[in-house]
């Protein structure tokens, strides 16, 4: 992964389009991200719910240029989809490792986004 988990070009475009609302959008994304992590944690025992939660978080992350976070969510979504297709349940350690990766990536993303916000 690169030094930045963020797509700075996407952020620049959002800043241009959103103008004064950019900081509000990013703050809302960060607040919403915490709820999305909680939803993923709550869905661990149901592959369909877990896949949907990962998919939704992937989408919101992509929309704000949080590519590292979107990639981690994609990995979890893919694991759930493949498990459903193959009719097997992935090991809890595998699921937990991906959730921890999402949480770590969220913290990196949070730090990098906070640098982008106005003082």
Secondary structure, DSSP 8 states (H G I E B T S, - for coil): --S-SS-HHHHHHHHHHHGGGHHHHHHHHHHHHHHHHHHHHHTTT-HHHHHHHHHHHHHHHHHTT-HHHHHHHHHHHHHHHHHHHHT----HHHHHHHHHHHHHHHHHHHHHHHHHS--
